[in-house]
Amino acid sequence: MFFDEFDSPFEGKLGWLKYFLSPMQDGTFRDGESVHPIGKSIFVFAGGINSTFAAFSQDGLKGQEKEQEFKNAKVPDFISRLCGYVNILGPRPCRQ
């Protein structure tokens, strides 16, 4: 499954992440009261806000209030379920 711009705001900053946790961990998703199995899957997440994985994973480390927002958005839980990442430069590589 390919999720483009998974890091976009939804119900707050990084609001989509909490909805990926169960499919990533348990291989299921909920639709109302029904739970549906996904089966074996590969999830691909393409970011639209952060240009690198480091930028995404360290975004919440800028002050105590930001760190709490980072934890509330379930970023550490999301990152713990990833098996790997690749930073791919686009047609206009970012300059750091």
PEKA-V635684 format. One record per backbone hydrogen bond with DSSP energy under -0.5 kcal/mol. NH is the residue of the N-H (numbers start at 1). CO is the residue of the C=O. If there is no record, write none. Layout:
# PEKA-V635684
((NH:CO) (NH:CO))
This chain:
# PEKA-V635684
((3:1) (3:44) (4:2) (5:46) (6:3) (6:46) (8:5) (10:12) (15:12) (16:8) (17:14) (19:16) (20:16) (20:17) (21:17) (24:20) (25:21) (26:22) (27:22) (27:23) (28:22) (29:36) (31:34) (34:31) (36:29) (38:27) (39:27) (44:1) (46:3) (46:44) (47:45) (56:52) (57:53) (58:54) (59:56) (61:58) (63:61) (67:63) (68:64) (69:65) (70:66) (71:67) (72:68) (73:69) (74:71) (75:70) (78:74) (79:75) (80:76) (81:77) (81:78) (82:79) (88:86) (89:87))
